[in-house]
Amino acid sequence: VFALKDPRGMLRGAIPGRHYVAGMDIARKDDWMVTEVLEVESQQLVGVARSRHQDWALQKAVAISCLDQFPNDRLLVHVDSTGVGDPIAQDMRRAGYNVLDVIFTPRVKETLLKNLVVALEQDYLGIPKEQATEWLWHELAQYECVKQPSGALRYGAPEGRHADGVTAQMLPAWGLADRWEP
């Protein structure tokens, strides 16, 4: 699905005066809870956190540790508020974060995915290749579109694999969509 370009940028903390948009894919047991932060001005992935198999309080602490590297007044957090994500989004809002709830439907997911495909194909979005992002590069490389017997398309990771980083990447990338020409 994705035509990956060369790595660009590096993970780092905030630069004064810059703006940030984040995405949180919520999960705890079978999948990973992933938080990714993009810098608006450079359109680069600059922060990432991933955890699973922990108490919700610990999972949120990992996400908050990532988000707290960036100024709250210059950060918008897109949260997958579908299902278990709703109470986490509410908790993040109570903690003072500017949260935008995203409810995933097949149509919303397809829209977010198409935006991310354009962003990566056109090299609008920079993803560093570091030890901390190797898993994300693998997820992007294996992401697939499979036609179901019903004729519907299913987007995601192959059986037994994960796509949580891709989902977390779709959310903040949507926050930058107005900067890209499809």
Disulfide bonds with the S-S distance in Angstrom:
none
